[in-house]
Amino acid sequence: MINLSAKYMGMTLKNPIVVSSCSLSHSAEGVKRLADAGAGAVVLKSLFEEQILADTQKMEMQASAVAHPEEIDYLRQMGMNQKSDEYLETIEKSKEAVDIPIIASVNCVSDRSWTDYAKYIEAVGADGIELNIALMPKNIEENPADIEKKIYKIIEVVKHNVNIPVAVKIGPYFTSMTRIADGIRKSGASALVMFNRFYQPDIDVNTFEFQSKNRYSSPSEMSHTLRWIAILYNKFGGNLVANTGIHDGEAVVKQLLAGASVVEICSTLYINGLGQIENILFYLEEWMRKNGYKNLEEFNGIISQKNSLQPEYFERQQYIRALVGID
């Protein structure tokens, strides 16, 4: 009997396939379709920090016209209107529609007052929060340590407001990935999602304008995630989540072998349809049967830096082998 269940942020998922934040998960109806297709958990489409702040500012303007303090307090508690209010409703309806974990997602760049909104996310029943911290280090005057501190502060403030687990999704552009991972864990995150796929720019040479390129990821983009999952396995102290470029069952097996607790998929569902979840799970189960594994724990992380005879040379060895073919 093959057991595909996976442990993630204190939750038991029926399988390690988590649908990443995207338009497929923007509504309760969409979440139900993903659950019916076999997903182990779903991350809702991201709500942006700016949307929360915009709604809060409108509420504060309404409050400024009210004479009684009790009414102001009421507006502050009930004023999460428009987009932010609809998001809470989506969480509630999704929880009613499915029996798999629902993880809220907030795309953020600061620890401003939007962080109070995390309390509402927990109150309506979300099983966890994924902070998509979309900071891109591009300011020449900004010290790398200050960028790291911003990330840690966001996590700390959100964790102060909620008891549900928090995952953090980051991009790959840091001087020391091991350092930033360690800081994220110490700040209170239960999981690290690697990596956020930033806007892919291109230039139209006829209109002289920037435009979007490569809306969907490709399998070739998976190697960066694979590298860091293997290096950070058993060093992070929480769950590692593979994301970006994971399109089929073989890719999922690779990430689990490297040390990922669960795998987030997105682009492959747009390209191949929701049935791809079933295809991935079928491949995973058949691969486990072929190799004599009964559960994920038996092979999770066995191809990682930790299990290399000389972990300190793991990354260097792979580089040399790729370039000059040394065994």
C-alpha positions as CSV (number, residue, x, y, z in Angstrom):
1,M,0.0,0.0,0.0
2,I,1.6,3.3,-1.1
3,N,1.1,6.2,1.2
4,L,1.5,9.6,-0.5
5,S,0.6,11.7,2.6
6,A,3.0,14.6,3.4
7,K,3.7,16.7,6.5
8,Y,3.6,20.4,5.9
9,M,3.7,23.2,8.6
10,G,2.1,20.8,11.2
11,M,-0.6,19.7,8.8
12,T,-1.0,16.3,7.1
13,L,-1.7,16.6,3.4
14,K,-3.1,13.6,1.5
15,N,-0.2,14.1,-1.0
16,P,2.7,16.6,-1.6
17,I,1.1,18.5,-4.5
18,V,0.2,22.0,-3.5
19,V,-1.3,24.4,-6.1
20,S,0.7,27.6,-6.1
21,S,-1.0,31.0,-5.8
22,C,-2.5,31.8,-9.2
23,S,-5.8,32.8,-10.9
24,L,-6.9,29.1,-10.8
25,S,-7.3,29.6,-7.0
26,H,-8.9,33.0,-7.0
27,S,-12.4,31.8,-6.0
28,A,-14.0,29.0,-3.9
29,E,-15.2,27.4,-7.1
30,G,-11.7,27.3,-8.5
31,V,-10.4,25.9,-5.2
32,K,-13.0,23.1,-5.4
33,R,-11.9,22.2,-8.9
34,L,-8.3,22.0,-7.8
35,A,-9.3,19.8,-4.8
36,D,-11.4,17.6,-7.0
37,A,-8.4,17.2,-9.4
38,G,-6.4,15.8,-6.5
39,A,-4.4,18.7,-5.0
40,G,-3.1,18.1,-1.5
41,A,-3.5,21.8,-0.6
42,V,-4.2,25.1,-2.3
43,V,-2.6,28.5,-1.9
44,L,-5.1,31.2,-2.8
45,K,-4.3,33.8,-5.4
46,S,-2.3,36.6,-3.7
47,L,-3.8,39.6,-2.2
48,F,-1.4,42.6,-2.5
49,E,-0.3,44.7,0.4
50,E,-1.4,47.7,-1.6
51,Q,-4.9,46.5,-1.9
52,I,-5.2,46.0,1.9
53,L,-3.7,49.4,2.6
54,A,-6.1,51.1,0.1
55,D,-9.1,49.6,1.7
56,T,-7.8,50.5,5.2
57,Q,-7.2,54.1,4.1
58,K,-10.8,54.4,2.8
59,M,-12.0,53.0,6.1
60,E,-9.9,55.6,8.0
61,M,-11.5,58.4,5.9
62,Q,-14.9,57.1,6.9
63,A,-13.9,56.9,10.5
64,S,-12.6,60.5,10.6
65,A,-16.1,61.7,9.9
66,V,-17.6,59.8,12.9
67,A,-18.0,61.5,16.2
68,H,-18.2,58.6,18.6
69,P,-15.0,56.6,19.4
70,E,-17.1,53.4,19.6
71,E,-18.2,53.9,16.0
72,I,-14.6,54.5,14.9
73,D,-13.5,51.2,16.5
74,Y,-16.4,49.4,14.8
75,L,-15.4,50.7,11.4
76,R,-11.8,49.7,12.0
77,Q,-12.9,46.1,12.7
78,M,-15.4,45.9,10.0
79,G,-13.8,48.2,7.4
80,M,-11.9,45.6,5.5
81,N,-14.1,46.2,2.5
82,Q,-13.9,45.7,-1.2
83,K,-10.9,43.5,-2.3
84,S,-9.7,42.6,1.2
85,D,-13.2,41.8,2.4
86,E,-13.9,39.6,-0.7
87,Y,-10.7,37.8,0.0
88,L,-11.9,36.8,3.5
89,E,-15.1,35.6,2.0
90,T,-13.2,33.5,-0.5
91,I,-11.3,31.8,2.4
92,E,-14.6,31.1,4.2
93,K,-16.3,29.6,1.2
94,S,-13.2,27.6,0.2
95,K,-13.1,26.0,3.7
96,E,-16.8,25.1,3.3
97,A,-16.3,23.6,-0.1
98,V,-13.2,21.4,0.4
99,D,-11.5,19.3,3.0
100,I,-7.9,20.1,2.1
101,P,-5.8,22.9,3.7
102,I,-6.4,26.4,2.4
103,I,-3.4,28.7,2.6
104,A,-3.9,32.4,2.2
105,S,-1.3,34.4,0.2
106,V,-0.2,38.0,0.7
107,N,2.2,39.7,-1.7
108,C,4.1,42.2,0.4
109,V,7.1,44.4,0.6
110,S,6.8,46.1,4.1
111,D,5.6,45.6,7.6
112,R,3.2,48.5,7.5
113,S,-0.3,48.4,9.0
114,W,-1.5,45.8,6.4
115,T,-0.1,43.2,8.8
116,D,-3.1,43.6,11.1
117,Y,-5.1,42.0,8.3
118,A,-3.4,38.7,9.1
119,K,-5.7,38.4,12.1
120,Y,-8.7,38.4,9.9
121,I,-7.2,35.8,7.7
122,E,-6.8,33.5,10.7
123,A,-10.2,34.4,12.1
124,V,-12.1,33.2,9.0
125,G,-10.4,29.8,9.0
126,A,-7.3,29.9,6.8
127,D,-4.9,27.0,7.7
128,G,-1.8,29.0,7.0
129,I,-0.4,32.2,5.4
130,E,2.2,32.3,2.6
131,L,4.0,35.6,2.6
132,N,5.2,36.3,-0.9
133,I,7.8,38.8,0.0
134,A,8.6,40.4,-3.4
135,L,11.6,42.5,-2.5
136,M,14.0,42.7,-5.4
137,P,17.5,44.0,-4.3
138,K,18.1,46.7,-6.9
139,N,18.9,49.9,-5.0
140,I,22.7,50.4,-5.1
141,E,22.5,52.5,-1.9
142,E,20.6,49.7,0.1
143,N,22.8,47.6,2.3
144,P,22.1,43.8,1.9
145,A,21.8,43.4,5.7
146,D,19.1,46.1,5.7
147,I,17.1,44.2,3.0
148,E,17.3,41.0,5.1
149,K,16.1,42.9,8.2
150,K,13.1,44.1,6.3
151,I,12.2,40.5,5.5
152,Y,12.6,39.3,9.0
153,K,10.6,42.2,10.4
154,I,7.6,41.4,8.1
155,I,7.6,37.8,9.3
156,E,8.0,38.8,13.0
157,V,5.1,41.3,12.8
158,V,2.8,38.8,11.0
159,K,3.7,36.0,13.4
160,H,3.0,38.3,16.4
161,N,-0.6,38.7,15.0
162,V,-1.5,35.0,14.3
163,N,-1.1,31.5,15.6
164,I,-1.5,29.7,12.3
165,P,1.7,28.7,10.5
166,V,3.5,31.1,8.1
167,A,5.4,30.2,5.0
168,V,7.7,32.6,3.3
169,K,8.2,32.8,-0.5
170,I,11.3,34.6,-1.7
171,G,13.2,35.3,-4.9
172,P,16.7,33.9,-5.6
173,Y,18.5,37.2,-5.6
174,F,20.5,37.2,-2.3
175,T,24.2,37.2,-1.5
176,S,23.8,34.3,0.9
177,M,20.8,32.0,0.5
178,T,21.8,30.0,3.6
179,R,22.0,33.1,5.7
180,I,18.6,34.5,4.6
181,A,17.0,31.1,5.1
182,D,18.3,30.9,8.6
183,G,17.0,34.3,9.4
184,I,13.6,33.6,8.0
185,R,13.3,30.5,10.1
186,K,14.5,32.3,13.3
187,S,11.9,35.1,12.6
188,G,9.1,32.5,12.9
189,A,8.4,31.0,9.5
190,S,7.5,27.4,9.4
191,A,8.3,26.9,5.7
192,L,10.5,28.4,2.9
193,V,9.1,28.5,-0.6
194,M,11.8,28.7,-3.3
195,F,11.5,30.6,-5.5
196,N,9.2,33.5,-6.4
197,R,9.2,34.0,-10.2
198,F,9.5,37.7,-10.8
199,Y,8.0,39.5,-13.8
200,Q,9.8,38.3,-16.9
201,P,10.6,41.4,-19.0
202,D,11.2,41.7,-22.7
203,I,11.4,44.6,-25.1
204,D,9.3,45.2,-28.2
205,V,11.8,46.7,-30.7
206,N,9.0,48.1,-32.8
207,T,7.1,49.9,-30.1
208,F,10.2,50.6,-27.9
209,E,8.2,49.4,-24.9
210,F,8.8,46.8,-22.2
211,Q,6.4,43.8,-22.3
212,S,5.9,40.6,-20.5
213,K,7.8,37.5,-21.6
214,N,7.4,33.8,-20.7
215,R,4.3,34.0,-18.7
216,Y,4.6,30.4,-17.7
217,S,7.7,28.7,-16.3
218,S,9.6,26.1,-18.2
219,P,11.2,22.8,-16.9
220,S,14.6,24.3,-17.4
221,E,13.9,26.8,-14.6
222,M,13.7,24.0,-12.0
223,S,17.5,23.5,-11.5
224,H,17.9,26.6,-9.3
225,T,15.3,25.4,-6.9
226,L,16.7,21.9,-7.0
227,R,20.1,23.2,-6.0
228,W,19.0,25.1,-3.0
229,I,16.5,22.5,-1.8
230,A,19.4,20.0,-1.7
231,I,21.8,22.4,0.1
232,L,19.3,23.6,2.7
233,Y,17.8,20.2,3.5
234,N,18.0,19.6,7.3
235,K,19.6,23.0,7.7
236,F,16.6,25.2,7.5
237,G,14.8,23.6,10.5
238,G,11.3,23.8,8.8
239,N,9.7,22.7,5.6
240,L,11.3,23.4,2.3
241,V,8.9,23.9,-0.6
242,A,10.0,23.5,-4.2
243,N,8.4,26.0,-6.7
244,T,9.0,27.1,-10.3
245,G,9.6,24.9,-13.4
246,I,8.0,21.8,-11.9
247,H,5.9,20.4,-14.7
248,D,5.6,16.6,-14.3
249,G,5.9,13.6,-12.0
250,E,9.6,13.1,-12.6
251,A,10.3,16.7,-11.6
252,V,8.3,16.2,-8.4
253,V,10.3,13.0,-7.5
254,K,13.6,14.9,-8.0
255,Q,12.5,17.7,-5.6
256,L,11.4,15.2,-3.0
257,L,14.7,13.3,-3.3
258,A,16.5,16.6,-2.9
259,G,14.6,17.3,0.3
260,A,11.4,19.2,-0.5
261,S,8.6,18.5,1.9
262,V,6.0,19.5,-0.7
263,V,6.0,20.8,-4.2
264,E,4.0,23.8,-5.5
265,I,2.9,23.6,-9.2
266,C,1.2,26.2,-11.4
267,S,2.3,26.7,-15.0
268,T,1.9,23.1,-15.9
269,L,-1.8,23.3,-15.0
270,Y,-2.3,26.1,-17.5
271,I,-0.4,24.2,-20.1
272,N,-1.6,20.7,-19.6
273,G,-4.9,21.2,-17.7
274,L,-6.0,20.2,-14.1
275,G,-5.7,16.5,-15.1
276,Q,-1.9,17.0,-14.8
277,I,-2.2,16.6,-11.0
278,E,-3.5,13.1,-11.4
279,N,-0.8,12.4,-13.9
280,I,1.9,13.6,-11.5
281,L,0.4,11.5,-8.6
282,F,0.2,8.4,-10.8
283,Y,3.9,8.8,-11.8
284,L,4.9,9.4,-8.2
285,E,3.1,6.3,-6.9
286,E,4.4,4.1,-9.7
287,W,8.0,5.3,-9.1
288,M,7.7,4.6,-5.4
289,R,6.3,1.1,-6.1
290,K,9.1,0.4,-8.6
291,N,11.8,1.4,-6.1
292,G,10.2,-0.3,-3.1
293,Y,9.1,2.8,-1.2
294,K,5.9,2.8,0.8
295,N,5.9,6.4,2.0
296,L,7.6,9.7,1.2
297,E,9.7,9.7,4.4
298,E,11.6,6.7,3.1
299,F,13.3,8.6,0.3
300,N,12.8,12.3,1.1
301,G,16.1,14.1,1.0
302,I,18.3,11.1,0.3
303,I,20.0,13.0,-2.6
304,S,21.0,16.1,-0.7
305,Q,24.0,17.9,0.5
306,K,23.6,16.4,3.9
307,N,24.0,12.9,2.6
308,S,27.1,13.7,0.5
309,L,30.3,12.3,1.9
310,Q,31.8,15.7,1.8
311,P,28.9,18.2,2.1
312,E,31.2,21.3,1.9
313,Y,32.2,20.3,-1.6
314,F,28.7,19.3,-2.8
315,E,28.0,22.4,-4.9
316,R,31.5,22.6,-6.3
317,Q,31.5,19.0,-7.4
318,Q,28.3,19.4,-9.3
319,Y,29.7,22.4,-11.1
320,I,33.0,20.7,-12.1
321,R,31.1,17.6,-13.3
322,A,28.8,19.7,-15.5
323,L,31.7,21.6,-17.1
324,V,34.5,19.1,-17.5
325,G,32.9,15.7,-17.0
326,I,35.0,14.7,-13.9
327,D,33.4,11.8,-12.0
